[in-house]
Amino acid sequence: MGVFVFLPLVLPLSAWPVARLAEHHLHPRAATWLLSAVAGVLAVCSTLCLALLVVVGTAQLPGNPLPDGWSDPEVREAVPYDEVAGKVAIPALVAVLASCCRAAWRHHRVRRRATQALSTLPSRSVAVLPDRTPYAYALPGRRRERDRVVVTTGMLAGLSSSERRALFAHERAHLVGRHDRFLLAVQLAARVNPFLRPLRTAVTYTAERWADEEAAAAVGSRRVVARAIGKAGLITRGAPVATLAGLAAAGPVPRRVAALLEPAPAARVWPPLSTTVGLATWGAAAGATASALSSANSAVTLFFILRAATPL
């Protein structure tokens, strides 16, 4: 096992280049899928790494319920710096699990409150709230509940009819693409390993760009969508935007508007290796693969060592 057990904790650094390049050189849909998948794999591997270190650290604690053989020198030699790494991993894993549970609970709580706030309104795909504060958001349905676009009268009053269509198309794109799942996944991944925060920031932006491109295709005008985004960004500045669990954000509006004023991006899933973004993509994929292999190797090695050290 050796030092390879620590690799999943630092390999997320290999995804930093693609996190930035994917925003500019990949189609937003492809970038969202790629970055979310890489973040998910690296987060799972980081958690498994901490769990393996916790096993070694817990075996050193007096009065632990684990078999005595688990604290033998042969077991501890499988992990470099076992005395320090094993004991530090215990509070680290507890903090990671607590942070993830808090984020998941916040996601559930905001979703439930948003659903309750709409309980008195007709069950339609668009819910208009009588609120002068301008904001709009997409509320995914659960079980038998339908997906809904929520918008306030204050937001509708600030947009023209064509801009309203662009707004509704944008929010519906969030629902169809299930962007809330991508955003929650990268949010949890960033809480597992702080090195994954750039991927969370990138996915927050690419998910919005994905919805922008879908809206432009739906209304048939990139300029109308750009104008709607710019105007909505101006009138909602300083307003408490009711987004799902605080995960979805409007993103950098000037960058989104500038992107819409340019030609539509090519719907290429995997960039050529000869390009910079291609090299960064393959580097991130290699880092995620190495992290998965390292975690699997460490888990299998530790399993057989503990099995040999455990009395029948």
C-alpha positions as CSV (number, residue, x, y, z in Angstrom):
1,M,0.0,0.0,0.0
2,G,2.7,2.5,1.1
3,V,2.5,6.1,0.1
4,F,-0.1,5.3,-2.6
5,V,-2.8,5.4,0.1
6,F,-2.2,9.2,0.3
7,L,-2.5,9.8,-3.5
8,P,-6.3,10.2,-3.6
9,L,-6.0,13.2,-1.2
10,V,-3.7,15.2,-3.6
11,L,-4.7,13.9,-7.1
12,P,-7.6,16.3,-7.3
13,L,-4.9,18.9,-8.2
14,S,-4.7,17.2,-11.6
15,A,-8.2,18.5,-12.4
16,W,-7.4,22.2,-11.8
17,P,-6.3,22.9,-15.4
18,V,-9.3,21.4,-17.0
19,A,-11.7,23.1,-14.5
20,R,-10.7,26.5,-16.0
21,L,-10.2,25.5,-19.6
22,A,-13.5,23.5,-19.9
23,E,-15.4,26.7,-19.2
24,H,-14.1,28.3,-22.4
25,H,-13.3,25.5,-24.8
26,L,-15.9,22.8,-24.2
27,H,-19.6,22.8,-24.8
28,P,-21.3,23.6,-21.5
29,R,-23.2,20.3,-21.5
30,A,-20.0,18.3,-22.0
31,A,-18.1,20.4,-19.5
32,T,-20.7,19.9,-16.8
33,W,-20.8,16.2,-17.3
34,L,-17.0,15.9,-17.4
35,L,-16.2,18.0,-14.4
36,S,-19.0,16.5,-12.3
37,A,-17.9,13.0,-13.1
38,V,-14.2,13.7,-12.3
39,A,-15.2,15.5,-9.1
40,G,-17.4,12.6,-8.0
41,V,-14.7,10.0,-8.7
42,L,-12.0,12.0,-6.9
43,A,-14.3,12.7,-3.9
44,V,-15.2,9.0,-3.5
45,C,-11.6,8.0,-3.6
46,S,-10.6,10.7,-1.1
47,T,-13.3,9.5,1.3
48,L,-12.1,5.9,0.9
49,C,-8.5,7.0,1.6
50,L,-9.6,8.6,4.8
51,A,-11.6,5.6,5.8
52,L,-8.6,3.3,5.4
53,L,-6.5,5.6,7.5
54,V,-9.2,5.7,10.1
55,V,-9.1,1.9,10.4
56,V,-5.4,2.0,11.2
57,G,-5.8,5.0,13.5
58,T,-8.8,3.6,15.4
59,A,-6.8,0.3,16.1
60,Q,-4.3,2.4,18.0
61,L,-6.8,3.8,20.4
62,P,-7.0,2.2,23.8
63,G,-10.3,0.4,24.5
64,N,-11.3,0.2,20.8
65,P,-13.6,-2.7,19.8
66,L,-11.4,-3.8,17.0
67,P,-9.4,-7.1,17.1
68,D,-6.1,-6.8,18.8
69,G,-4.3,-8.1,15.7
70,W,-5.3,-4.9,13.8
71,S,-2.9,-2.9,15.9
72,D,0.1,-5.2,15.3
73,P,3.3,-3.7,13.9
74,E,2.8,-5.6,10.6
75,V,-0.5,-3.8,10.0
76,R,0.8,-0.4,11.0
77,E,3.8,-0.8,8.7
78,A,1.4,-0.9,5.8
79,V,0.7,2.8,6.2
80,P,3.6,5.3,6.3
81,Y,3.5,7.6,9.3
82,D,0.7,5.5,10.7
83,E,0.8,7.1,14.2
84,V,0.2,10.6,12.9
85,A,-1.8,9.9,9.7
86,G,-4.1,7.4,11.4
87,K,-5.1,9.6,14.3
88,V,-5.4,12.8,12.2
89,A,-7.7,10.9,9.8
90,I,-10.3,10.2,12.5
91,P,-11.4,13.8,13.1
92,A,-10.9,14.6,9.4
93,L,-13.3,11.9,8.3
94,V,-15.8,13.0,11.0
95,A,-15.6,16.5,9.8
96,V,-16.1,15.4,6.1
97,L,-19.2,13.3,7.0
98,A,-20.7,16.1,9.1
99,S,-20.1,18.7,6.4
100,C,-21.7,16.5,3.7
101,C,-24.7,15.7,5.9
102,R,-25.1,19.4,6.6
103,A,-25.1,20.2,2.9
104,A,-27.5,17.4,2.1
105,W,-29.8,18.5,4.9
106,R,-29.7,22.1,3.7
107,H,-30.6,21.0,0.2
108,H,-33.5,19.0,1.5
109,R,-34.7,21.7,3.8
110,V,-34.7,24.5,1.2
111,R,-36.4,22.2,-1.3
112,R,-39.1,21.3,1.2
113,R,-39.7,25.0,2.2
114,A,-39.9,26.0,-1.5
115,T,-42.5,23.3,-2.1
116,Q,-44.5,24.3,0.9
117,A,-44.5,28.0,-0.2
118,L,-46.1,26.9,-3.5
119,S,-48.7,24.6,-1.9
120,T,-51.4,27.2,-2.1
121,L,-50.8,28.0,-5.8
122,P,-52.3,26.0,-8.7
123,S,-50.3,22.9,-9.7
124,R,-48.9,24.3,-12.9
125,S,-45.6,24.1,-14.6
126,V,-45.1,27.9,-13.9
127,A,-45.8,29.4,-10.5
128,V,-46.0,33.2,-10.3
129,L,-45.5,34.5,-6.8
130,P,-47.0,37.9,-5.9
131,D,-43.7,39.4,-4.8
132,R,-42.2,42.7,-5.9
133,T,-38.7,41.3,-5.3
134,P,-37.4,40.1,-8.7
135,Y,-36.1,36.5,-8.8
136,A,-36.8,33.3,-10.6
137,Y,-35.6,29.7,-10.1
138,A,-36.3,26.1,-11.1
139,L,-37.8,23.8,-8.6
140,P,-37.4,20.1,-9.5
141,G,-40.3,17.9,-8.5
142,R,-40.0,14.8,-6.3
143,R,-41.9,11.6,-6.7
144,R,-45.3,12.6,-8.0
145,E,-44.7,16.3,-7.8
146,R,-44.2,18.1,-11.1
147,D,-41.2,20.2,-12.0
148,R,-42.0,23.9,-11.7
149,V,-40.5,27.2,-12.8
150,V,-41.0,29.8,-10.0
151,V,-41.0,33.5,-10.9
152,T,-42.1,36.6,-9.1
153,T,-44.3,39.4,-10.4
154,G,-41.3,41.7,-9.8
155,M,-39.2,39.8,-12.2
156,L,-41.9,39.6,-14.9
157,A,-42.5,43.3,-14.7
158,G,-38.9,44.1,-15.5
159,L,-38.7,41.9,-18.7
160,S,-40.3,42.2,-22.1
161,S,-42.4,39.4,-23.6
162,S,-39.5,37.9,-25.6
163,E,-37.2,38.2,-22.6
164,R,-39.8,36.4,-20.5
165,R,-39.8,33.5,-22.9
166,A,-36.1,33.4,-22.7
167,L,-36.2,33.3,-18.9
168,F,-38.8,30.5,-18.9
169,A,-36.7,28.5,-21.5
170,H,-33.6,29.0,-19.3
171,E,-35.3,27.7,-16.2
172,R,-36.9,24.8,-18.0
173,A,-33.5,23.8,-19.3
174,H,-32.3,23.5,-15.7
175,L,-35.2,21.1,-15.0
176,V,-34.8,19.0,-18.1
177,G,-31.1,18.7,-17.6
178,R,-31.4,18.0,-13.9
179,H,-28.8,20.5,-13.1
180,D,-29.6,20.4,-9.4
181,R,-28.0,17.0,-9.3
182,F,-24.8,18.1,-10.8
183,L,-24.6,21.1,-8.5
184,L,-25.3,19.0,-5.4
185,A,-22.7,16.4,-6.5
186,V,-19.9,18.9,-6.9
187,Q,-21.0,20.7,-3.7
188,L,-20.6,17.5,-1.7
189,A,-17.3,16.7,-3.5
190,A,-15.9,20.1,-2.6
191,R,-16.8,19.4,1.0
192,V,-15.0,16.0,0.9
193,N,-11.8,17.5,-0.5
194,P,-11.1,21.3,-0.6
195,F,-8.9,20.7,-3.7
196,L,-12.1,20.1,-5.6
197,R,-13.5,23.6,-5.0
198,P,-12.4,24.9,-8.4
199,L,-14.5,22.1,-10.0
200,R,-17.5,23.2,-8.0
201,T,-17.1,26.8,-9.2
202,A,-16.7,25.7,-12.8
203,V,-19.8,23.5,-12.8
204,T,-21.8,26.3,-11.3
205,Y,-20.9,28.4,-14.3
206,T,-21.1,25.6,-17.0
207,A,-24.6,24.6,-15.7
208,E,-25.8,28.1,-16.2
209,R,-24.2,28.3,-19.6
210,W,-25.8,25.0,-20.5
211,A,-29.2,26.5,-19.7
212,D,-28.3,29.6,-21.6
213,E,-27.5,27.6,-24.8
214,E,-30.7,25.6,-24.5
215,A,-32.7,28.7,-24.1
216,A,-31.1,30.3,-27.1
217,A,-32.0,27.2,-29.2
218,A,-35.6,27.3,-27.9
219,V,-36.3,31.0,-28.6
220,G,-34.2,31.1,-31.7
221,S,-32.2,34.2,-30.8
222,R,-29.0,34.3,-28.8
223,R,-29.3,38.1,-28.4
224,V,-32.7,37.9,-26.8
225,V,-31.3,35.5,-24.2
226,A,-28.3,37.6,-23.6
227,R,-30.5,40.7,-23.1
228,A,-32.8,38.8,-20.7
229,I,-29.8,37.5,-18.7
230,G,-28.2,41.0,-18.5
231,K,-31.5,42.7,-17.6
232,A,-32.3,40.0,-15.0
233,G,-28.9,40.3,-13.5
234,L,-29.3,44.1,-13.1
235,I,-32.7,44.0,-11.5
236,T,-31.9,41.2,-9.1
237,R,-28.7,42.7,-7.9
238,G,-28.8,42.8,-4.1
239,A,-32.0,40.8,-4.0
240,P,-32.2,37.6,-2.0
241,V,-32.3,35.0,-4.9
242,A,-34.2,31.9,-3.8
243,T,-32.1,29.2,-5.5
244,L,-32.3,25.6,-4.5
245,A,-30.1,25.1,-1.4
246,G,-27.9,28.0,-2.4
247,L,-26.2,25.7,-4.9
248,A,-27.3,27.3,-8.2
249,A,-26.1,30.8,-8.7
250,A,-26.5,33.3,-11.6
251,G,-22.8,33.0,-12.3
252,P,-20.7,35.8,-13.8
253,V,-23.4,37.5,-15.8
254,P,-21.0,39.6,-18.0
255,R,-19.2,36.4,-19.1
256,R,-22.4,34.6,-19.9
257,V,-23.7,37.6,-21.9
258,A,-20.4,37.8,-23.8
259,A,-20.6,34.0,-24.6
260,L,-24.1,34.4,-26.0
261,L,-23.0,37.2,-28.3
262,E,-20.5,34.8,-29.9
263,P,-21.3,31.9,-32.2
264,A,-22.8,28.8,-30.6
265,P,-20.1,26.4,-29.2
266,A,-19.5,23.1,-31.1
267,A,-21.2,20.2,-29.5
268,R,-18.0,18.2,-29.2
269,V,-17.9,15.7,-26.4
270,W,-14.2,15.0,-26.2
271,P,-11.6,17.6,-27.4
272,P,-8.6,16.6,-29.6
273,L,-5.5,15.6,-27.7
274,S,-3.5,18.2,-29.7
275,T,-5.3,21.1,-28.0
276,T,-4.6,22.5,-24.6
277,V,-8.0,21.7,-23.3
278,G,-7.5,18.2,-24.7
279,L,-4.3,17.7,-22.7
280,A,-6.0,19.0,-19.6
281,T,-9.0,16.7,-20.1
282,W,-6.8,13.7,-20.5
283,G,-4.7,14.8,-17.5
284,A,-7.9,15.0,-15.3
285,A,-9.0,11.6,-16.6
286,A,-5.6,10.1,-15.8
287,G,-5.7,11.7,-12.3
288,A,-9.2,10.3,-11.6
289,T,-8.1,6.8,-12.9
290,A,-4.9,6.9,-10.9
291,S,-6.9,7.9,-7.8
292,A,-9.4,5.0,-8.3
293,L,-6.6,2.5,-8.9
294,S,-4.7,3.7,-5.9
295,S,-7.8,3.5,-3.6
296,A,-8.7,0.0,-4.9
297,N,-5.1,-1.2,-4.4
298,S,-4.9,0.2,-0.9
299,A,-8.3,-1.2,0.1
300,V,-7.5,-4.7,-1.2
301,T,-4.0,-4.6,0.4
302,L,-5.3,-3.5,3.8
303,F,-8.2,-6.1,3.6
304,F,-5.8,-9.0,3.2
305,I,-3.4,-7.7,5.9
306,L,-6.3,-7.3,8.4
307,R,-7.7,-10.6,7.4
308,A,-4.3,-12.3,8.1
309,A,-4.0,-10.4,11.4
310,T,-7.5,-11.2,12.6
311,P,-7.6,-14.4,14.7
312,L,-10.2,-17.0,13.7
